[in-house]
Amino acid sequence: NAGVTQTPKFRVLKTGQSMTLLCAQDMNHEYMYWYRQDPGMGLRLIHYSVGEGTTAKGEVPDGYNVSRLKKQNFLLGLESAAPSQTSVYFCASSMDRALNIQYFGAGTRLSVL
Amino acid sequence: AQSVTQLGSHVSVSEGALVLLRCNYSSSVPPYLFWYVQYPNQGLQLLLKYTTGATLVKGINGFEAEFKKSETSFHLTKPSAHMSDAAEYFCAVSVQGAQKLVFGQGTRLTINP
């Protein structure tokens, strides 16, 4: 049982490049989330999904897009990367919103030069 | 809307000493409260949670937290610190039926030998 798997683990981009971060969960969870973690700011929610085919904006959605074409996968895209998007990105999933216990992946460390 | 404030971005204690990490929340409805722990270069994992019922909750690794409604607090304690407790700790709040967690800024715990 792998839980929540994020790929890649590390990536370096140049300003203006695009990339997609993949999150996969094998727990049949309905809810999935993308966060960014920056020093002293905790975790901030970028986008989330309450089920296959649905997405919604979180606290800091600008510059990011997401898709949830399959229940087990949640993709985070950066169309034109900026240095301000240098961060550690975490994906999480949750079975339901009654308790909202979230399970996290190991993170993707992204640097934009 | 809910919010969380963690008092102290960095706490340092000696091995064997009491650990106390402070968390205060704001919520207009009864909250669900969580503590997550993040070890270096890893994702977050659930330490303990409070939903309803007993206000003193026990988690993994000897940690516990007490929900105090009158003080809007959910402080995390451990009677005797161990070197392996060195990590970053996040307090989070949600409410029943909510789709999202709101995280505090995090507290980095250092254990001195």
Chai-1 contact restraints between the chains, C-beta under 6 A:
chainA,res_idxA,chainB,res_idxB,connection_type,confidence,min_distance_angstrom,max_distance_angstrom,comment,restraint_id
A,G42,B,F103,contact,1.0,0.0,6.0,A-B,restraint_1
A,G42,B,G104,contact,1.0,0.0,6.0,A-B,restraint_2
A,G42,B,Q105,contact,1.0,0.0,6.0,A-B,restraint_3
A,G42,B,G106,contact,1.0,0.0,6.0,A-B,restraint_4
A,L43,B,F103,contact,1.0,0.0,6.0,A-B,restraint_5
A,V50,B,Q99,contact,1.0,0.0,6.0,A-B,restraint_6
A,F90,B,G43,contact,1.0,0.0,6.0,A-B,restraint_7
A,R97,B,G97,contact,1.0,0.0,6.0,A-B,restraint_8
A,R97,B,Q99,contact,1.0,0.0,6.0,A-B,restraint_9
A,N100,B,S94,contact,1.0,0.0,6.0,A-B,restraint_10
A,F104,B,G43,contact,1.0,0.0,6.0,A-B,restraint_11
A,F104,B,L44,contact,1.0,0.0,6.0,A-B,restraint_12
A,G105,B,G43,contact,1.0,0.0,6.0,A-B,restraint_13
A,A106,B,Q42,contact,1.0,0.0,6.0,A-B,restraint_14
A,A106,B,G43,contact,1.0,0.0,6.0,A-B,restraint_15
A,G107,B,G43,contact,1.0,0.0,6.0,A-B,restraint_16
